[in-house]
Amino acid sequence: MVEKRESMLSELDYTKAQLVFFYIIVLLSLDVLNPVKIFLHVFPAIAPWHIASLAIGCMAYTFIMNLRPLIYFSTKVFFHSILSIFFNDVQVVGRENIPKYGPVIFTANHANQFMDGLMIMCTCQRTISYLVAEKSWYRPVIGHLAWAMGGVPVKRAQDSAMKGAGSITVATESADDDVIHVVGKGTKFSTELKVGDKIRFPKSALGIKVASIENDEAMCLKVEDGVLDAIATQPFPDDYVTFDVLPRIDQKDVFKNVLEKLASGGTIGIFPEGGSHDRTDLLPLKVGVALIAYSELEKDGINVPIVPVGLNYFRAHRFRGKATVEFGSPTYIEPGTLKDYQKGGADKRRVCNSLLTRIENSMRSVIVSVPDYDTMQVIHAARRLYREDGITQTAEERQDMGRRFAEGYKRMLLSVNGEPPKEWLDLQSRLLSYQKELTALGIRDYQVVGLDYEEAELGDGQSKGETVLHRMNIVGHITHLLFIGMLAALPAMLLNLPVGLASRIYSNRKRKAALAASKVKVKGYDVMLSERVLCSIVLVPTLWVTYAALLFFFTNLDGPALAVCVTSFPLFSYWSIMAAESGMVDVKDLRPYVMKLIPSARRRLTALPATRKALRKDLRKMIRLIGPTLGELYYGKQLDWQKITLETRKMTSSTELENKKDE
């Protein structure tokens, strides 16, 4: 089930609002039907200001009593306008999976910093309160918006991280698998650390808990679930290295606020990865979401549904990108495990980690997760080539096919123990080369199909009339581009260009700073759009006020004319954005023809249709060969993606275990 971005009112509510609005217009237009006028005529002793004062008092009382919902609604309206400006298209899949009543915990991947919360808020009919990093809570603009959304500030250990004195190394592999012995040089473990704190090695996002401290230069770390897996992929350094200290954070007040909200039927939004990133797969989840769910079941007897939210962005860091928001089937605690949770200790950790694994599987079921960026490019290219030309897929179909390719790729890689045959590697290399060639030429895959058709036009079978129509289409694109350019040039240069340039420079600086401070970001693209939005929220009204002041002091415009000009700024600004986007479509459509004027590019463009045909043929041949071995991934119509992702993870764990035994 696919829906466009949710409107603020349901269709029925919108119809009611229209009827009420027009009814009020009729009453205000005809005194004989105006109930206030009739009342004043019957009781002449009552003055109009008496009724007006009473109405104003009632309005003030209603506003104050419903202040929080009204602020949330106003914030949501504002964010809807932000989405309509910064995104070309936002589609929603699976909204029927959201419970209409009662408490809900939403868990989402964190791929686009502050935009993620905004995206879920505007596509979900429920009122959501987010857990917000305390570091963001005290930021200007962000903190105010988080308060308006009913956010709950959370102090994170990584935000309080500090450099430890001296350097450390891992002493030896202990016979006891429960601890890791650490030796320091010039360290001050006794004064800088306490049991329960965590330390973090360089170039690692993993914090390992301190189990015991022997002296200033010797301590033991606790081996918890996930630590050994992280060590397997990123072993400890052999030499002495610096380290970070992550202090233990007491979240009792946070838990209390969250549980009160859930107990009252509210909803909570959590990003269990702990921070935003631009990786192509999930980071290890924090256990907090499992603790919240179990605490609510223990305290109030409510088994809260945990709904996964997949935020899938296309060109996430760019202006006018696209997004698909997918809500998956809820995950529930198995009631029989509550007794183990209440026992504490190892039993509590086991059931919490089990629930966390199920939550992670549910989150993977609503995103397309792959090992790295190159693999993501291969899968996107394969999906485009595999589908039929000229058929527009819905968001749900795109998500489904993307996940089939992603999960199929992982399973095929496991089946060959990570060593794919030469034919597979060659095809993958050709897909990447094809994608890089498209990027270098600045065209899209669908335009290659157009180039193929154009070559056919030059053949003997093409009528002269059809060729003339094609040429006229090119002229139409050019004419439309020039017309749009002339109309949008002035408002775009005056209202949008200054803000666009300033926000781009600002967001790029923020990206570099975030990348330098992060242990998990690849290029820092996840912060760019959020910072551009924040910058624009400040700069746009500032620019309008500046122009209003210039018009007031340096023109002879009277009050009404000045008001019309100022109130027209938002309209002209938005219109120029839409016009510029329409013009960019023409630019993209014309680019292949412009590139053909360059001899070297013309030869490369001419070769592309044949390259695409060969790639498509070989890709489909390989899928027909390998597909049947993938079972329901290949044959199934409606797939249970939580089950599929869980099976893939089990296959991965089994293969890794066998490889360790062989070693």
ChimeraX attribute file (.defattr): number of C-alpha atoms within 10 A of each C-alpha:
attribute: neighborCount
match mode: 1-to-1
recipient: residues
	/A:1	11
	/A:2	17
	/A:3	17
	/A:4	13
	/A:5	20
	/A:6	16
	/A:7	14
	/A:8	15
	/A:9	11
	/A:10	11
	/A:11	10
	/A:12	9
	/A:13	11
	/A:14	13
	/A:15	12
	/A:16	11
	/A:17	13
	/A:18	12
	/A:19	12
	/A:20	12
	/A:21	11
	/A:22	11
	/A:23	12
	/A:24	12
	/A:25	12
	/A:26	13
	/A:27	15
	/A:28	15
	/A:29	11
	/A:30	10
	/A:31	12
	/A:32	11
	/A:33	12
	/A:34	15
	/A:35	12
	/A:36	16
	/A:37	16
	/A:38	12
	/A:39	13
	/A:40	14
	/A:41	11
	/A:42	10
	/A:43	10
	/A:44	9
	/A:45	8
	/A:46	12
	/A:47	10
	/A:48	13
	/A:49	9
	/A:50	9
	/A:51	14
	/A:52	12
	/A:53	11
	/A:54	11
	/A:55	12
	/A:56	11
	/A:57	12
	/A:58	12
	/A:59	12
	/A:60	13
	/A:61	12
	/A:62	11
	/A:63	14
	/A:64	11
	/A:65	11
	/A:66	11
	/A:67	13
	/A:68	15
	/A:69	15
	/A:70	14
	/A:71	17
	/A:72	20
	/A:73	16
	/A:74	14
	/A:75	19
	/A:76	20
	/A:77	14
	/A:78	12
	/A:79	18
	/A:80	20
	/A:81	12
	/A:82	16
	/A:83	19
	/A:84	14
	/A:85	17
	/A:86	17
	/A:87	15
	/A:88	14
	/A:89	15
	/A:90	21
	/A:91	19
	/A:92	23
	/A:93	25
	/A:94	17
	/A:95	19
	/A:96	12
	/A:97	14
	/A:98	20
	/A:99	15
	/A:100	10
	/A:101	10
	/A:102	15
	/A:103	22
	/A:104	24
	/A:105	24
	/A:106	25
	/A:107	23
	/A:108	28
	/A:109	28
	/A:110	26
	/A:111	26
	/A:112	25
	/A:113	19
	/A:114	21
	/A:115	22
	/A:116	21
	/A:117	23
	/A:118	20
	/A:119	20
	/A:120	22
	/A:121	22
	/A:122	22
	/A:123	24
	/A:124	17
	/A:125	17
	/A:126	19
	/A:127	17
	/A:128	22
	/A:129	25
	/A:130	23
	/A:131	22
	/A:132	25
	/A:133	18
	/A:134	15
	/A:135	14
	/A:136	17
	/A:137	21
	/A:138	13
	/A:139	12
	/A:140	10
	/A:141	15
	/A:142	16
	/A:143	19
	/A:144	14
	/A:145	18
	/A:146	24
	/A:147	19
	/A:148	19
	/A:149	24
	/A:150	19
	/A:151	21
	/A:152	20
	/A:153	20
	/A:154	20
	/A:155	18
	/A:156	20
	/A:157	17
	/A:158	18
	/A:159	12
	/A:160	14
	/A:161	15
	/A:162	15
	/A:163	14
	/A:164	20
	/A:165	17
	/A:166	16
	/A:167	19
	/A:168	22
	/A:169	19
	/A:170	20
	/A:171	13
	/A:172	10
	/A:173	10
	/A:174	11
	/A:175	8
	/A:176	9
	/A:177	11
	/A:178	12
	/A:179	19
	/A:180	20
	/A:181	18
	/A:182	17
	/A:183	19
	/A:184	22
	/A:185	16
	/A:186	12
	/A:187	19
	/A:188	17
	/A:189	21
	/A:190	15
	/A:191	9
	/A:192	15
	/A:193	21
	/A:194	16
	/A:195	16
	/A:196	17
	/A:197	19
	/A:198	23
	/A:199	21
	/A:200	20
	/A:201	18
	/A:202	13
	/A:203	11
	/A:204	15
	/A:205	16
	/A:206	18
	/A:207	17
	/A:208	21
	/A:209	23
	/A:210	22
	/A:211	19
	/A:212	17
	/A:213	17
	/A:214	10
	/A:215	14
	/A:216	17
	/A:217	18
	/A:218	19
	/A:219	22
	/A:220	19
	/A:221	22
	/A:222	18
	/A:223	17
	/A:224	13
	/A:225	11
	/A:226	13
	/A:227	14
	/A:228	13
	/A:229	10
	/A:230	15
	/A:231	12
	/A:232	9
	/A:233	8
	/A:234	11
	/A:235	10
	/A:236	15
	/A:237	12
	/A:238	9
	/A:239	9
	/A:240	14
	/A:241	16
	/A:242	17
	/A:243	20
	/A:244	19
	/A:245	23
	/A:246	24
	/A:247	22
	/A:248	17
	/A:249	13
	/A:250	12
	/A:251	12
	/A:252	9
	/A:253	10
	/A:254	14
	/A:255	18
	/A:256	13
	/A:257	13
	/A:258	21
	/A:259	22
	/A:260	13
	/A:261	15
	/A:262	21
	/A:263	19
	/A:264	10
	/A:265	14
	/A:266	19
	/A:267	22
	/A:268	23
	/A:269	25
	/A:270	22
	/A:271	22
	/A:272	24
	/A:273	19
	/A:274	19
	/A:275	18
	/A:276	22
	/A:277	27
	/A:278	21
	/A:279	21
	/A:280	18
	/A:281	17
	/A:282	20
	/A:283	18
	/A:284	16
	/A:285	19
	/A:286	14
	/A:287	17
	/A:288	16
	/A:289	22
	/A:290	21
	/A:291	20
	/A:292	18
	/A:293	23
	/A:294	26
	/A:295	20
	/A:296	20
	/A:297	18
	/A:298	15
	/A:299	10
	/A:300	12
	/A:301	12
	/A:302	18
	/A:303	19
	/A:304	23
	/A:305	20
	/A:306	25
	/A:307	24
	/A:308	29
	/A:309	29
	/A:310	27
	/A:311	24
	/A:312	22
	/A:313	16
	/A:314	11
	/A:315	12
	/A:316	22
	/A:317	20
	/A:318	15
	/A:319	17
	/A:320	19
	/A:321	16
	/A:322	17
	/A:323	20
	/A:324	25
	/A:325	29
	/A:326	27
	/A:327	29
	/A:328	26
	/A:329	23
	/A:330	19
	/A:331	19
	/A:332	15
	/A:333	21
	/A:334	11
	/A:335	11
	/A:336	8
	/A:337	17
	/A:338	17
	/A:339	13
	/A:340	16
	/A:341	20
	/A:342	13
	/A:343	10
	/A:344	12
	/A:345	10
	/A:346	11
	/A:347	15
	/A:348	19
	/A:349	17
	/A:350	16
	/A:351	22
	/A:352	24
	/A:353	19
	/A:354	15
	/A:355	23
	/A:356	21
	/A:357	18
	/A:358	18
	/A:359	24
	/A:360	24
	/A:361	22
	/A:362	28
	/A:363	28
	/A:364	25
	/A:365	27
	/A:366	27
	/A:367	29
	/A:368	23
	/A:369	21
	/A:370	21
	/A:371	13
	/A:372	11
	/A:373	14
	/A:374	14
	/A:375	17
	/A:376	18
	/A:377	17
	/A:378	21
	/A:379	24
	/A:380	19
	/A:381	17
	/A:382	21
	/A:383	19
	/A:384	16
	/A:385	20
	/A:386	16
	/A:387	15
	/A:388	10
	/A:389	10
	/A:390	8
	/A:391	7
	/A:392	10
	/A:393	12
	/A:394	14
	/A:395	20
	/A:396	19
	/A:397	14
	/A:398	17
	/A:399	19
	/A:400	20
	/A:401	20
	/A:402	21
	/A:403	25
	/A:404	22
	/A:405	22
	/A:406	21
	/A:407	21
	/A:408	21
	/A:409	16
	/A:410	19
	/A:411	20
	/A:412	17
	/A:413	15
	/A:414	18
	/A:415	15
	/A:416	10
	/A:417	13
	/A:418	12
	/A:419	12
	/A:420	13
	/A:421	10
	/A:422	9
	/A:423	11
	/A:424	13
	/A:425	12
	/A:426	11
	/A:427	16
	/A:428	21
	/A:429	14
	/A:430	16
	/A:431	24
	/A:432	19
	/A:433	13
	/A:434	19
	/A:435	18
	/A:436	13
	/A:437	16
	/A:438	18
	/A:439	12
	/A:440	10
	/A:441	14
	/A:442	12
	/A:443	19
	/A:444	15
	/A:445	17
	/A:446	12
	/A:447	16
	/A:448	21
	/A:449	16
	/A:450	14
	/A:451	18
	/A:452	18
	/A:453	12
	/A:454	13
	/A:455	11
	/A:456	12
	/A:457	16
	/A:458	12
	/A:459	9
	/A:460	8
	/A:461	8
	/A:462	11
	/A:463	11
	/A:464	12
	/A:465	8
	/A:466	11
	/A:467	14
	/A:468	10
	/A:469	11
	/A:470	14
	/A:471	10
	/A:472	12
	/A:473	12
	/A:474	15
	/A:475	13
	/A:476	13
	/A:477	17
	/A:478	17
	/A:479	13
	/A:480	15
	/A:481	20
	/A:482	14
	/A:483	13
	/A:484	20
	/A:485	18
	/A:486	10
	/A:487	14
	/A:488	20
	/A:489	14
	/A:490	14
	/A:491	18
	/A:492	21
	/A:493	14
	/A:494	15
	/A:495	21
	/A:496	19
	/A:497	14
	/A:498	14
	/A:499	20
	/A:500	19
	/A:501	11
	/A:502	14
	/A:503	21
	/A:504	19
	/A:505	12
	/A:506	16
	/A:507	22
	/A:508	18
	/A:509	14
	/A:510	19
	/A:511	21
	/A:512	16
	/A:513	12
	/A:514	19
	/A:515	19
	/A:516	12
	/A:517	10
	/A:518	18
	/A:519	14
	/A:520	18
	/A:521	20
	/A:522	14
	/A:523	15
	/A:524	23
	/A:525	27
	/A:526	26
	/A:527	27
	/A:528	26
	/A:529	25
	/A:530	22
	/A:531	23
	/A:532	25
	/A:533	20
	/A:534	17
	/A:535	19
	/A:536	20
	/A:537	14
	/A:538	12
	/A:539	17
	/A:540	19
	/A:541	13
	/A:542	13
	/A:543	18
	/A:544	17
	/A:545	13
	/A:546	12
	/A:547	16
	/A:548	17
	/A:549	14
	/A:550	11
	/A:551	16
	/A:552	14
	/A:553	9
	/A:554	8
	/A:555	10
	/A:556	10
	/A:557	13
	/A:558	10
	/A:559	10
	/A:560	9
	/A:561	10
	/A:562	17
	/A:563	12
	/A:564	10
	/A:565	16
	/A:566	17
	/A:567	12
	/A:568	11
	/A:569	20
	/A:570	15
	/A:571	11
	/A:572	18
	/A:573	20
	/A:574	17
	/A:575	16
	/A:576	23
	/A:577	19
	/A:578	17
	/A:579	20
	/A:580	19
	/A:581	15
	/A:582	15
	/A:583	21
	/A:584	15
	/A:585	14
	/A:586	20
	/A:587	15
	/A:588	14
	/A:589	18
	/A:590	17
	/A:591	15
	/A:592	21
	/A:593	14
	/A:594	12
	/A:595	18
	/A:596	15
	/A:597	10
	/A:598	10
	/A:599	10
	/A:600	10
	/A:601	16
	/A:602	15
	/A:603	12
	/A:604	15
	/A:605	22
	/A:606	15
	/A:607	14
	/A:608	19
	/A:609	20
	/A:610	13
	/A:611	14
	/A:612	19
	/A:613	14
	/A:614	11
	/A:615	20
	/A:616	18
	/A:617	12
	/A:618	14
	/A:619	20
	/A:620	16
	/A:621	12
	/A:622	14
	/A:623	16
	/A:624	12
	/A:625	10
	/A:626	14
	/A:627	17
	/A:628	12
	/A:629	15
	/A:630	16
	/A:631	11
	/A:632	15
	/A:633	20
	/A:634	16
	/A:635	11
	/A:636	9
	/A:637	8
	/A:638	9
	/A:639	13
	/A:640	11
	/A:641	23
	/A:642	20
	/A:643	14
	/A:644	19
	/A:645	20
	/A:646	18
	/A:647	15
	/A:648	17
	/A:649	16
	/A:650	12
	/A:651	16
	/A:652	17
	/A:653	12
	/A:654	12
	/A:655	16
	/A:656	14
	/A:657	12
	/A:658	10
	/A:659	11
	/A:660	8
	/A:661	8
	/A:662	7
	/A:663	6
